Amino acid sequence: MRGLLCAADTAVLAAGGSGDEPPVTIPRDPAREAARRELSKRMYHENDPSLLQRALNAFWDWLDKLFGTAASATPGGAVGLFVVILFAAAVLAALWWRLGTPRRPPASAPLLFDDRPRSAAEHRAAGEAHAAQGHWNQAVQERMRAIVRSLEERALLDVRPGRTADEAAAEAGRTLPAHRDRLRAAAREFDDVTYGGRGASEQSYHRLAELDRDLERTRPTLAAGAASSTRQGAAE
């Protein structure tokens, strides 16, 4: 208001009058232009909000209108809107807890062994050490490696460093068909723990340890053709 009054006085003085004389009547357009020029001076805009502040004010006004519209459309008004927001947040939290963080699948099949070869006994010892500390993920990994390494040491599997757990289980299942399903389950457990982001349990480790012990006591099943040739050679 003070700026407008100053602008008006300036317009009057510009028309040739003084403050003690009667007001001079001037046309509306020149008066408006004189006021615009006066108000465009920097002294009248020193306390204006910055561009960022104006943007923030516009955002908060928009957000206030948005919540106001949502509250008016929700039964119970603002309280009802608050309850709806809480319910949606609870549902999202429950889904996140149940499904876990989304994980990208591995680009290629995971390898079973790392670069440093170890014996089955070493893998078993490492698995037992992890189990004693309650590190079930590492314990399951080491026990699965012990199973496969033991089969390689017994020549029931070819030594192949690039083999995956699934490939090892499939090959060993053909030689030891009585344990085919357990071998496949052990390979899935290894993959889930190592690359699927799932946590192993004590029961998971004990299942693999029991499978390892059973496989040590199991003899391979000969193929039908090899068994027939063996019986024929014995008869001759």
ROSE-4610 file (N, C-alpha, C; in Angstrom, 1 decimal, always signed):
// ROSE-4610
residu = [M/M/M/R/R/R/G/G/G/L/L/L/L/L/L/C/C/C/A/A/A/A/A/A/D/D/D/T/T/T/A/A/A/V/V/V/L/L/L/A/A/A/A/A/A/G/G/G/G/G/G/S/S/S/G/G/G/D/D/D/E/E/E/P/P/P/P/P/P/V/V/V/T/T/T/I/I/I/P/P/P/R/R/R/D/D/D/P/P/P/A/A/A/R/R/R/E/E/E/A/A/A/A/A/A/R/R/R/R/R/R/E/E/E/L/L/L/S/S/S/K/K/K/R/R/R/M/M/M/Y/Y/Y/H/H/H/E/E/E/N/N/N/D/D/D/P/P/P/S/S/S/L/L/L/L/L/L/Q/Q/Q/R/R/R/A/A/A/L/L/L/N/N/N/A/A/A/F/F/F/W/W/W/D/D/D/W/W/W/L/L/L/D/D/D/K/K/K/L/L/L/F/F/F/G/G/G/T/T/T/A/A/A/A/A/A/S/S/S/A/A/A/T/T/T/P/P/P/G/G/G/G/G/G/A/A/A/V/V/V/G/G/G/L/L/L/F/F/F/V/V/V/V/V/V/I/I/I/L/L/L/F/F/F/A/A/A/A/A/A/A/A/A/V/V/V/L/L/L/A/A/A/A/A/A/L/L/L/W/W/W/W/W/W/R/R/R/L/L/L/G/G/G/T/T/T/P/P/P/R/R/R/R/R/R/P/P/P/P/P/P/A/A/A/S/S/S/A/A/A/P/P/P/L/L/L/L/L/L/F/F/F/D/D/D/D/D/D/R/R/R/P/P/P/R/R/R/S/S/S/A/A/A/A/A/A/E/E/E/H/H/H/R/R/R/A/A/A/A/A/A/G/G/G/E/E/E/A/A/A/H/H/H/A/A/A/A/A/A/Q/Q/Q/G/G/G/H/H/H/W/W/W/N/N/N/Q/Q/Q/A/A/A/V/V/V/Q/Q/Q/E/E/E/R/R/R/M/M/M/R/R/R/A/A/A/I/I/I/V/V/V/R/R/R/S/S/S/L/L/L/E/E/E/E/E/E/R/R/R/A/A/A/L/L/L/L/L/L/D/D/D/V/V/V/R/R/R/P/P/P/G/G/G/R/R/R/T/T/T/A/A/A/D/D/D/E/E/E/A/A/A/A/A/A/A/A/A/E/E/E/A/A/A/G/G/G/R/R/R/T/T/T/L/L/L/P/P/P/A/A/A/H/H/H/R/R/R/D/D/D/R/R/R/L/L/L/R/R/R/A/A/A/A/A/A/A/A/A/R/R/R/E/E/E/F/F/F/D/D/D/D/D/D/V/V/V/T/T/T/Y/Y/Y/G/G/G/G/G/G/R/R/R/G/G/G/A/A/A/S/S/S/E/E/E/Q/Q/Q/S/S/S/Y/Y/Y/H/H/H/R/R/R/L/L/L/A/A/A/E/E/E/L/L/L/D/D/D/R/R/R/D/D/D/L/L/L/E/E/E/R/R/R/T/T/T/R/R/R/P/P/P/T/T/T/L/L/L/A/A/A/A/A/A/G/G/G/A/A/A/A/A/A/S/S/S/S/S/S/T/T/T/R/R/R/Q/Q/Q/G/G/G/A/A/A/A/A/A/E/E/E]
num = [1/1/1/2/2/2/3/3/3/4/4/4/5/5/5/6/6/6/7/7/7/8/8/8/9/9/9/10/10/10/11/11/11/12/12/12/13/13/13/14/14/14/15/15/15/16/16/16/17/17/17/18/18/18/19/19/19/20/20/20/21/21/21/22/22/22/23/23/23/24/24/24/25/25/25/26/26/26/27/27/27/28/28/28/29/29/29/30/30/30/31/31/31/32/32/32/33/33/33/34/34/34/35/35/35/36/36/36/37/37/37/38/38/38/39/39/39/40/40/40/41/41/41/42/42/42/43/43/43/44/44/44/45/45/45/46/46/46/47/47/47/48/48/48/49/49/49/50/50/50/51/51/51/52/52/52/53/53/53/54/54/54/55/55/55/56/56/56/57/57/57/58/58/58/59/59/59/60/60/60/61/61/61/62/62/62/63/63/63/64/64/64/65/65/65/66/66/66/67/67/67/68/68/68/69/69/69/70/70/70/71/71/71/72/72/72/73/73/73/74/74/74/75/75/75/76/76/76/77/77/77/78/78/78/79/79/79/80/80/80/81/81/81/82/82/82/83/83/83/84/84/84/85/85/85/86/86/86/87/87/87/88/88/88/89/89/89/90/90/90/91/91/91/92/92/92/93/93/93/94/94/94/95/95/95/96/96/96/97/97/97/98/98/98/99/99/99/100/100/100/101/101/101/102/102/102/103/103/103/104/104/104/105/105/105/106/106/106/107/107/107/108/108/108/109/109/109/110/110/110/111/111/111/112/112/112/113/113/113/114/114/114/115/115/115/116/116/116/117/117/117/118/118/118/119/119/119/120/120/120/121/121/121/122/122/122/123/123/123/124/124/124/125/125/125/126/126/126/127/127/127/128/128/128/129/129/129/130/130/130/131/131/131/132/132/132/133/133/133/134/134/134/135/135/135/136/136/136/137/137/137/138/138/138/139/139/139/140/140/140/141/141/141/142/142/142/143/143/143/144/144/144/145/145/145/146/146/146/147/147/147/148/148/148/149/149/149/150/150/150/151/151/151/152/152/152/153/153/153/154/154/154/155/155/155/156/156/156/157/157/157/158/158/158/159/159/159/160/160/160/161/161/161/162/162/162/163/163/163/164/164/164/165/165/165/166/166/166/167/167/167/168/168/168/169/169/169/170/170/170/171/171/171/172/172/172/173/173/173/174/174/174/175/175/175/176/176/176/177/177/177/178/178/178/179/179/179/180/180/180/181/181/181/182/182/182/183/183/183/184/184/184/185/185/185/186/186/186/187/187/187/188/188/188/189/189/189/190/190/190/191/191/191/192/192/192/193/193/193/194/194/194/195/195/195/196/196/196/197/197/197/198/198/198/199/199/199/200/200/200/201/201/201/202/202/202/203/203/203/204/204/204/205/205/205/206/206/206/207/207/207/208/208/208/209/209/209/210/210/210/211/211/211/212/212/212/213/213/213/214/214/214/215/215/215/216/216/216/217/217/217/218/218/218/219/219/219/220/220/220/221/221/221/222/222/222/223/223/223/224/224/224/225/225/225/226/226/226/227/227/227/228/228/228/229/229/229/230/230/230/231/231/231/232/232/232/233/233/233/234/234/234/235/235/235/236/236/236]
x = [+0.8/+0.0/+0.9/+1.9/+2.8/+3.5/+3.8/+4.4/+3.4/+2.2/+1.2/+1.0/+1.0/+0.8/+2.0/+3.2/+4.4/+4.3/+3.8/+3.7/+2.7/+1.6/+0.6/+1.1/+1.8/+2.4/+3.4/+4.2/+5.1/+4.4/+3.3/+2.6/+2.0/+1.6/+1.0/+2.1/+3.3/+4.4/+4.9/+4.9/+5.3/+4.4/+3.1/+2.1/+2.3/+3.2/+3.5/+2.9/+2.3/+1.7/+2.6/+2.2/+3.0/+2.0/+2.5/+1.7/+0.7/+1.0/+0.2/-0.9/-0.8/-1.8/-2.9/-4.0/-5.1/-4.7/-5.2/-4.8/-5.1/-4.2/-4.3/-4.9/-5.9/-6.6/-5.8/-5.3/-4.6/-5.3/-5.2/-5.8/-5.4/-6.2/-5.9/-4.7/-4.5/-3.4/-2.0/-1.8/-0.6/-0.3/-1.4/-1.2/-0.8/-1.4/-1.0/+0.4/+0.8/+2.2/+3.2/+2.8/+3.8/+3.9/+2.7/+2.8/+3.6/+3.4/+4.2/+5.7/+6.1/+7.5/+8.1/+7.2/+7.7/+7.8/+6.8/+6.9/+7.9/+8.4/+9.4/+10.8/+10.9/+12.2/+12.6/+13.9/+14.5/+14.1/+14.0/+13.8/+12.4/+11.5/+10.2/+10.3/+11.3/+11.4/+12.5/+13.1/+14.2/+13.8/+12.6/+12.1/+11.2/+11.2/+10.4/+11.0/+10.2/+10.7/+11.5/+12.5/+13.3/+12.5/+13.1/+12.5/+12.3/+13.2/+13.1/+12.0/+11.9/+10.9/+9.5/+9.4/+8.1/+7.7/+8.7/+8.4/+8.0/+8.6/+8.2/+6.8/+6.6/+5.2/+4.2/+4.4/+3.5/+3.3/+4.4/+4.3/+3.5/+3.7/+3.0/+1.5/+1.2/-0.2/-0.9/-0.1/-0.7/-0.9/+0.0/-0.1/-1.3/-1.4/-2.5/-3.9/-4.0/-5.2/-5.5/-4.4/-4.5/-5.1/-4.5/-5.0/-6.4/-6.6/-8.0/-9.0/-8.7/-9.6/-9.8/-8.7/-8.8/-9.5/-9.3/-10.0/-11.5/-11.9/-13.3/-14.0/-13.2/-13.8/-13.7/-13.1/-12.9/-13.9/-14.6/-15.5/-14.8/-15.2/-14.6/-13.6/-13.5/-12.7/-11.2/-10.5/-9.0/-8.7/-9.5/-9.2/-9.3/-10.4/-10.5/-9.4/-8.9/-7.8/-6.5/-6.3/-5.2/-5.2/-6.4/-6.6/-6.3/-6.7/-6.5/-5.0/-4.3/-2.8/-2.1/-2.5/-1.9/-2.1/-3.4/-3.7/-2.8/-2.7/-1.9/-0.4/+0.1/+1.5/+1.7/+0.7/+0.8/+0.8/-0.1/-0.1/+1.2/+1.8/+3.1/+4.2/+4.2/+5.2/+5.0/+3.8/+3.6/+4.1/+3.8/+4.3/+5.8/+6.4/+7.9/+8.5/+7.9/+8.4/+8.2/+7.1/+6.8/+7.6/+7.7/+8.4/+9.8/+10.3/+11.6/+12.0/+13.2/+13.7/+13.8/+13.2/+13.3/+14.8/+15.1/+16.5/+16.6/+17.6/+17.8/+18.3/+17.8/+18.4/+19.8/+20.6/+22.0/+22.1/+23.0/+23.1/+23.5/+24.2/+24.6/+24.5/+24.6/+24.5/+25.6/+25.3/+26.3/+27.3/+28.5/+29.5/+29.6/+29.9/+29.9/+31.2/+32.3/+33.6/+34.2/+35.1/+35.8/+37.2/+38.1/+39.3/+40.3/+40.1/+41.1/+40.6/+41.1/+40.6/+40.9/+39.9/+40.1/+39.5/+40.0/+39.5/+38.1/+37.4/+36.1/+36.3/+37.3/+37.5/+37.7/+38.4/+38.5/+37.2/+36.4/+35.1/+34.2/+34.3/+33.5/+33.9/+35.2/+35.7/+35.2/+35.3/+34.8/+33.3/+32.6/+31.1/+30.8/+31.5/+31.3/+31.7/+32.8/+33.2/+32.1/+31.6/+30.5/+29.2/+28.9/+27.7/+27.9/+29.1/+29.4/+29.1/+29.3/+29.1/+27.7/+26.9/+25.5/+25.5/+26.5/+26.6/+26.0/+24.7/+24.1/+24.3/+24.3/+24.5/+25.8/+26.9/+28.2/+28.3/+27.7/+27.7/+27.1/+25.9/+25.3/+26.1/+26.7/+27.6/+28.8/+29.4/+30.6/+30.2/+29.1/+28.7/+28.3/+27.7/+27.4/+28.6/+29.6/+30.9/+31.6/+31.5/+32.1/+31.4/+30.1/+29.4/+29.9/+30.0/+30.4/+31.9/+32.8/+34.2/+34.4/+33.6/+33.8/+33.4/+32.4/+32.0/+33.1/+33.8/+34.9/+36.1/+36.3/+37.4/+37.2/+36.0/+35.6/+35.5/+35.7/+35.6/+34.2/+33.2/+31.8/+31.4/+32.2/+32.0/+33.4/+33.3/+34.6/+34.9/+36.2/+36.6/+36.4/+35.6/+35.3/+35.1/+36.1/+36.0/+34.8/+34.4/+33.3/+31.9/+31.8/+30.5/+29.6/+28.3/+27.3/+26.8/+26.1/+25.5/+24.4/+23.6/+22.6/+23.1/+24.2/+24.9/+25.4/+26.1/+26.6/+25.6/+24.4/+23.3/+22.7/+22.6/+22.0/+23.0/+24.3/+25.2/+25.3/+25.4/+25.5/+24.2/+23.0/+21.8/+21.7/+22.4/+22.4/+23.3/+24.3/+25.2/+24.6/+23.9/+23.3/+21.8/+21.0/+19.6/+18.8/+19.2/+18.5/+18.5/+19.5/+19.6/+19.4/+18.8/+18.6/+17.8/+16.7/+15.8/+16.5/+17.2/+17.9/+19.1/+19.7/+20.8/+20.3/+19.1/+18.5/+18.1/+17.5/+17.1/+18.3/+19.4/+20.6/+21.1/+21.1/+21.5/+20.7/+19.3/+18.4/+18.7/+19.0/+19.3/+20.6/+21.6/+22.8/+22.6/+21.8/+21.5/+20.7/+19.7/+18.9/+19.7/+20.6/+21.4/+22.4/+23.1/+24.2/+23.8/+22.7/+22.4/+20.9/+20.1/+18.7/+18.3/+19.3/+19.1/+18.3/+18.2/+17.4/+18.4/+17.9/+18.7/+18.5/+19.6/+19.6/+19.3/+18.9/+18.5/+19.4/+19.3/+20.1/+19.6/+18.3/+17.7/+18.3/+18.4/+19.0/+20.4/+21.2/+22.6/+22.6/+21.7/+21.7/+21.2/+20.3/+19.9/+21.1/+21.8/+23.0/+24.1/+24.3/+25.3/+24.8/+23.5/+23.1/+23.2/+22.9/+23.1/+24.5/+25.4/+26.9/+27.3/+26.8/+27.2/+26.6/+25.3/+24.7/+25.4/+25.8/+26.5/+27.8/+28.5/+29.8/+29.6/+28.4/+28.2/+27.5/+27.2/+26.5/+27.4/+27.1/+27.9/+27.2/+27.9/+27.3/+26.5/+25.4/+24.7/+25.2/+25.6/+26.1/+25.0/+25.4/+24.4/+24.1/+22.9/+22.4/+23.3/+23.8/+24.7/+26.0/+26.6/+27.8/+27.6/+26.5/+26.2/+26.0/+25.4/+25.2/+26.5/+27.4/+28.7/+29.5/+29.4/+30.1/+29.7/+28.3/+27.8/+28.2/+28.2/+28.6/+30.1/+30.9/+32.3/+32.6/+31.8/+32.0/+31.6/+30.6/+30.1/+31.1/+31.8/+32.8/+34.0]
y = [-1.2/+0.0/+1.2/+1.2/+2.4/+2.6/+1.5/+1.6/+2.3/+1.9/+2.4/+3.9/+4.3/+5.7/+6.5/+6.0/+6.7/+6.8/+5.7/+5.7/+6.7/+6.9/+7.9/+9.3/+9.5/+10.8/+11.1/+10.1/+10.3/+10.7/+10.0/+10.3/+11.7/+12.2/+13.5/+14.5/+14.3/+15.2/+15.2/+14.1/+14.0/+14.8/+15.0/+15.7/+17.2/+17.6/+19.0/+19.6/+18.8/+19.3/+19.1/+19.7/+19.5/+19.0/+18.6/+18.1/+19.1/+20.4/+21.4/+21.9/+21.6/+22.0/+21.0/+21.4/+20.5/+19.4/+18.2/+17.1/+17.4/+16.9/+17.1/+15.9/+16.1/+14.9/+14.6/+13.4/+12.9/+11.7/+11.3/+10.1/+8.8/+7.8/+6.6/+5.9/+5.8/+5.0/+5.6/+6.9/+7.5/+7.3/+7.4/+7.2/+5.7/+4.8/+3.4/+3.1/+3.7/+3.5/+4.1/+5.3/+5.9/+5.1/+4.5/+3.7/+2.4/+1.8/+0.6/+0.9/+2.0/+2.3/+2.5/+3.2/+3.4/+2.1/+1.2/-0.1/-1.0/-0.8/-1.7/-1.4/-0.3/+0.0/-1.1/-1.3/-2.4/-2.2/-1.0/-0.7/-1.4/-1.6/-2.2/-3.7/-4.3/-5.8/-6.4/-5.7/-6.2/-7.4/-7.3/-8.4/-9.4/-9.4/-10.4/-11.8/-12.8/-14.2/-14.6/-15.4/-15.9/-16.9/-17.2/-18.1/-19.5/-19.9/-21.2/-21.2/-20.1/-19.9/-19.9/-19.2/-19.2/-20.5/-21.3/-22.7/-23.6/-23.4/-24.2/-23.8/-22.5/-22.1/-22.7/-22.6/-23.2/-24.7/-25.4/-26.9/-27.1/-26.4/-26.7/-26.3/-25.2/-24.9/-26.0/-26.6/-27.7/-28.9/-29.2/-30.4/-30.2/-29.0/-28.7/-28.9/-28.4/-28.6/-30.0/-30.8/-32.2/-32.9/-32.7/-33.4/-32.9/-31.7/-31.2/-31.8/-32.0/-32.7/-34.1/-34.8/-36.2/-36.4/-35.5/-35.6/-35.3/-34.4/-34.2/-35.3/-36.1/-37.3/-38.6/-38.5/-39.7/-39.7/-40.8/-40.8/-40.5/-39.6/-39.3/-38.1/-37.5/-36.4/-36.7/-35.7/-35.9/-37.1/-37.4/-38.7/-39.9/-39.9/-41.1/-41.2/-40.1/-40.1/-40.7/-40.2/-40.7/-42.2/-42.7/-44.1/-44.9/-44.4/-45.0/-45.1/-44.0/-44.0/-45.0/-45.0/-46.0/-47.4/-47.7/-49.1/-49.4/-48.5/-48.7/-49.0/-48.2/-48.4/-49.7/-50.2/-51.5/-52.6/-52.5/-53.5/-53.6/-52.4/-52.5/-53.0/-52.7/-53.3/-54.8/-55.3/-56.7/-57.4/-56.8/-57.4/-57.5/-56.3/-56.3/-57.3/-57.5/-58.5/-59.9/-60.1/-61.5/-61.9/-60.9/-61.3/-60.9/-60.0/-59.6/-58.6/-58.3/-57.3/-58.0/-57.4/-58.1/-58.2/-59.3/-59.6/-60.0/-59.5/-59.9/-61.3/-62.1/-63.5/-63.4/-64.4/-64.3/-64.4/-63.7/-63.7/-65.0/-65.8/-67.1/-68.1/-69.4/-70.4/-70.3/-70.4/-70.2/-71.4/-71.1/-72.2/-72.7/-74.0/-74.6/-74.3/-74.4/-74.2/-72.8/-72.3/-71.1/-71.5/-70.6/-70.9/-71.8/-71.8/-72.6/-74.0/-75.0/-76.4/-76.9/-77.5/-78.1/-79.5/-80.3/-81.7/-81.7/-82.9/-83.0/-82.8/-83.4/-83.2/-81.8/-81.0/-79.6/-78.8/-79.2/-78.6/-79.0/-80.2/-80.7/-79.9/-79.8/-79.1/-77.6/-77.0/-75.6/-75.5/-76.5/-76.5/-76.7/-77.5/-77.8/-76.5/-75.8/-74.6/-73.5/-73.4/-72.4/-72.8/-74.0/-74.5/-74.3/-74.4/-74.2/-72.8/-71.8/-70.4/-69.9/-70.9/-70.5/-69.8/-69.9/-69.3/-70.4/-70.5/-71.6/-71.5/-70.3/-70.1/-70.7/-70.2/-70.7/-72.2/-72.7/-74.1/-75.0/-74.5/-75.3/-75.2/-74.1/-74.0/-75.0/-75.0/-75.9/-77.3/-77.7/-79.1/-79.6/-78.7/-79.1/-79.3/-78.5/-78.6/-79.9/-80.2/-81.5/-82.7/-82.6/-83.8/-84.0/-82.9/-83.1/-83.4/-82.8/-83.2/-84.6/-85.1/-86.5/-87.4/-87.1/-88.0/-87.9/-86.7/-86.6/-87.5/-87.4/-88.2/-89.7/-90.1/-91.5/-91.9/-91.0/-91.2/-91.5/-91.0/-91.2/-90.0/-88.9/-87.7/-87.3/-86.9/-86.4/-85.0/-84.8/-83.5/-82.4/-81.5/-80.4/-79.1/-78.2/-77.0/-76.1/-76.1/-75.2/-75.7/-76.8/-77.5/-76.7/-76.6/-76.0/-77.1/-76.6/-77.5/-78.4/-77.8/-78.5/-79.6/-79.2/-80.2/-81.4/-81.1/-82.1/-83.0/-82.5/-83.3/-84.2/-83.6/-84.4/-85.6/-85.3/-86.4/-87.4/-87.0/-87.9/-88.7/-88.1/-88.9/-90.0/-89.9/-91.1/-92.2/-91.9/-92.9/-93.5/-92.6/-93.0/-92.7/-93.4/-93.1/-93.1/-93.9/-93.9/-92.5/-91.7/-90.4/-89.2/-89.5/-88.5/-87.3/-87.6/-86.5/-85.6/-86.3/-85.6/-84.7/-85.3/-84.5/-83.2/-83.4/-82.2/-81.2/-81.7/-80.8/-80.0/-80.8/-80.1/-79.1/-79.3/-78.3/-77.1/-77.3/-76.1/-75.3/-76.0/-75.3/-74.5/-75.0/-74.3/-73.1/-73.2/-72.1/-71.0/-71.4/-70.4/-69.6/-70.3/-69.6/-68.7/-69.3/-68.6/-67.4/-67.6/-66.6/-66.2/-66.9/-66.5/-65.6/-65.2/-64.3/-64.9/-66.2/-66.8/-67.3/-67.3/-67.7/-69.2/-69.9/-71.3/-71.4/-72.6/-72.9/-74.1/-74.3/-75.4/-76.7/-76.9/-78.1/-78.3/-77.2/-77.3/-77.9/-77.4/-77.9/-79.4/-79.8/-81.2/-82.1/-81.6/-82.5/-82.8/-81.7/-81.9/-82.8/-82.6/-83.4/-84.9/-85.2/-86.5/-87.1/-86.3/-86.8/-87.1/-86.3/-86.5/-87.9/-88.1/-89.4/-90.6/-90.5/-91.6/-91.9/-90.8/-91.0/-91.7/-91.5/-92.1/-93.6/-94.1/-95.5/-96.2/-95.4/-95.9/-96.3/-97.5/-97.9/-97.5/-97.2/-96.8/-98.0/-97.6/-98.6/-98.7/-100.0/-100.2/-100.1/-99.6/-99.6/-101.0/-101.2/-102.5/-103.2/-102.5/-103.1/-103.6/-102.7/-103.1/-104.3/-104.3/-105.4/-106.7/-106.7/-107.9/-108.4/-107.5/-107.9/-108.5/-108.0/-108.5/-109.9/-110.1/-111.5/-112.5/-112.0/-112.9/-113.3/-112.3/-112.6/-113.5/-113.4/-114.3/-115.7/-115.9/-117.2/-117.9/-117.1/-117.7/-118.1]
z = [+0.0/+0.0/+0.0/+0.8/+0.9/-0.5/-1.2/-2.5/-3.5/-3.4/-4.3/-4.1/-2.8/-2.4/-3.0/-2.8/-3.3/-4.8/-5.5/-6.9/-7.4/-6.6/-7.0/-6.8/-5.7/-5.5/-6.6/-7.0/-8.1/-9.4/-9.6/-10.8/-10.8/-9.6/-9.5/-9.7/-9.1/-9.3/-10.7/-11.3/-12.7/-13.6/-13.2/-14.0/-13.7/-12.8/-12.6/-11.4/-10.5/-9.3/-8.1/-7.0/-5.7/-4.7/-3.5/-2.5/-1.9/-2.0/-1.4/-2.3/-3.6/-4.6/-4.7/-5.3/-5.5/-6.5/-6.3/-7.2/-8.6/-9.5/-10.9/-11.5/-12.3/-12.9/-14.2/-14.3/-15.5/-16.0/-17.2/-17.8/-17.0/-17.1/-16.4/-16.9/-18.2/-18.7/-18.3/-18.5/-18.1/-16.6/-15.8/-14.3/-14.0/-14.7/-14.5/-14.9/-16.0/-16.5/-15.6/-15.0/-14.0/-12.8/-12.3/-11.1/-11.4/-12.6/-13.0/-12.9/-13.5/-13.5/-12.1/-11.3/-9.9/-9.2/-9.3/-8.6/-9.1/-10.3/-10.9/-10.3/-9.5/-8.9/-7.9/-7.8/-7.0/-5.5/-5.0/-3.6/-3.1/-4.1/-3.7/-3.7/-4.1/-4.3/-3.5/-2.6/-1.8/-0.9/-0.4/+0.5/-0.1/-1.5/-2.2/-2.0/-1.9/-1.8/-3.1/-2.9/-4.0/-4.9/-6.0/-7.0/-6.3/-5.5/-4.8/-3.8/-3.1/-2.1/-2.7/-3.8/-4.5/-5.0/-5.5/-6.0/-4.8/-3.7/-2.5/-2.0/-2.0/-1.6/-2.5/-3.9/-4.8/-4.6/-4.3/-4.0/-2.8/-1.7/-0.5/-0.7/-1.5/-1.7/-2.5/-3.5/-4.3/-3.4/-2.6/-1.7/-0.7/-0.2/+0.7/+0.0/-1.3/-2.0/-2.3/-2.6/-2.9/-1.7/-0.5/+0.7/+1.1/+0.8/+1.1/+0.2/-1.1/-2.0/-1.6/-1.2/-0.8/+0.5/+1.4/+2.7/+2.5/+1.6/+1.4/+0.7/-0.1/-0.8/+0.0/+1.2/+2.0/+3.2/+3.4/+4.6/+5.9/+6.7/+7.9/+7.8/+6.6/+6.4/+6.6/+7.3/+7.4/+8.2/+9.2/+10.0/+9.2/+8.3/+7.4/+6.5/+5.9/+5.0/+5.7/+7.0/+7.7/+8.0/+8.3/+8.5/+7.2/+6.0/+4.8/+4.5/+4.7/+4.5/+5.4/+6.7/+7.6/+7.1/+6.7/+6.2/+5.0/+4.0/+2.8/+3.2/+4.1/+4.6/+5.3/+6.0/+6.7/+5.7/+4.7/+3.6/+2.9/+2.5/+1.8/+2.7/+4.0/+4.9/+5.0/+5.1/+5.2/+3.9/+2.8/+1.5/+1.4/+1.9/+1.9/+2.8/+4.0/+4.9/+4.4/+3.7/+3.3/+2.0/+1.1/-0.2/-0.2/+0.7/+0.8/-0.4/-0.4/-1.4/-2.8/-3.8/-5.1/-5.5/-6.0/-6.4/-7.9/-8.6/-10.0/-10.0/-10.9/-11.1/-11.6/-11.3/-11.8/-13.3/-13.9/-15.4/-15.9/-15.2/-15.7/-14.5/-14.8/-13.8/-12.8/-11.5/-10.4/-10.4/-10.2/-10.1/-8.6/-8.5/-7.2/-6.4/-7.0/-6.4/-6.7/-5.8/-6.1/-6.8/-6.9/-7.6/-6.8/-5.5/-4.7/-4.4/-5.0/-4.8/-3.3/-2.7/-1.4/-1.4/-0.5/-0.4/+0.3/+0.2/+0.8/+2.4/+2.9/+4.4/+4.8/+4.0/+4.3/+4.2/+3.2/+3.1/+4.3/+4.7/+5.9/+7.1/+7.3/+8.5/+8.5/+7.3/+7.2/+7.5/+7.0/+7.3/+8.8/+9.4/+10.8/+11.6/+11.2/+11.9/+11.8/+10.6/+10.4/+11.2/+11.2/+12.0/+13.5/+14.0/+15.4/+15.8/+14.8/+15.1/+14.7/+14.2/+13.8/+12.4/+11.6/+10.3/+9.3/+9.2/+8.5/+7.0/+6.5/+5.0/+4.6/+5.2/+4.9/+5.2/+6.2/+6.6/+5.5/+5.0/+3.9/+2.6/+2.3/+1.1/+1.2/+2.3/+2.5/+2.5/+3.0/+3.1/+1.7/+0.9/-0.5/-1.3/-1.1/-1.7/-1.3/+0.0/+0.5/-0.2/-0.4/-1.0/-2.4/-3.2/-4.6/-4.7/-3.8/-3.8/-3.5/-2.5/-2.1/-3.3/-4.0/-5.2/-6.2/-6.4/-7.3/-6.8/-5.6/-5.0/-5.1/-5.1/-5.3/-6.8/-7.7/-9.1/-9.5/-8.7/-9.1/-10.0/-9.9/-10.8/-11.3/-12.6/-13.2/-12.5/-12.3/-11.7/-12.8/-12.5/-13.5/-12.7/-12.6/-11.8/-12.2/-13.4/-13.8/-13.6/-12.9/-12.7/-11.7/-12.0/-11.1/-10.1/-9.1/-8.1/-8.8/-9.7/-10.4/-11.3/-12.0/-12.9/-12.1/-10.9/-10.1/-9.6/-9.1/-8.6/-9.7/-10.9/-12.0/-12.4/-12.5/-12.8/-11.7/-10.5/-9.4/-9.2/-9.6/-9.5/-10.4/-11.6/-12.5/-12.0/-11.2/-10.6/-9.3/-8.6/-7.3/-7.3/-8.1/-8.3/-7.0/-6.0/-4.7/-4.0/-4.3/-3.7/-4.6/-5.8/-6.8/-6.3/-5.7/-5.2/-4.1/-3.2/-2.1/-2.7/-3.7/-4.3/-5.0/-5.7/-6.3/-5.3/-4.2/-3.1/-2.5/-2.4/-1.8/-2.8/-4.1/-5.0/-5.0/-4.9/-4.8/-3.5/-2.4/-1.2/-1.4/-2.0/-2.2/-3.1/-4.2/-5.1/-4.4/-3.6/-2.9/-1.9/-1.2/-0.2/-0.8/-1.9/-2.4/-3.4/-4.1/-5.2/-5.1/-4.3/-4.2/-3.1/-2.3/-1.2/+0.0/+0.1/+1.2/+2.3/+3.5/+4.6/+4.9/+5.2/+5.5/+7.0/+7.4/+8.8/+9.3/+10.6/+11.1/+10.5/+10.3/+9.7/+8.3/+7.6/+6.2/+6.2/+7.2/+7.2/+7.7/+8.6/+9.1/+8.0/+7.1/+6.0/+5.0/+4.8/+3.9/+4.5/+5.8/+6.5/+6.5/+6.7/+6.7/+5.3/+4.3/+2.9/+2.6/+3.1/+2.9/+3.6/+4.8/+5.4/+4.7/+4.3/+3.6/+2.2/+1.5/+0.3/+0.5/+1.6/+1.8/+2.0/+2.5/+2.7/+1.5/+0.5/-0.7/-1.8/-2.4/-3.5/-4.8/-5.9/-7.1/-7.8/-8.5/-9.2/-10.6/-11.0/-12.3/-13.4/-14.6/-15.7/-16.0/-16.6/-17.0/-17.9/-18.9/-19.9/-19.2/-18.3/-17.7/-16.7/-16.0/-15.1/-15.9/-17.1/-17.9/-18.4/-18.8/-19.3/-18.2/-17.0/-15.8/-15.5/-15.5/-15.2/-16.3/-17.6/-18.7/-18.6/-18.2/-18.1/-16.9/-15.9/-14.7/-15.1/-15.9/-16.3/-17.2/-18.1/-18.9/-18.1]
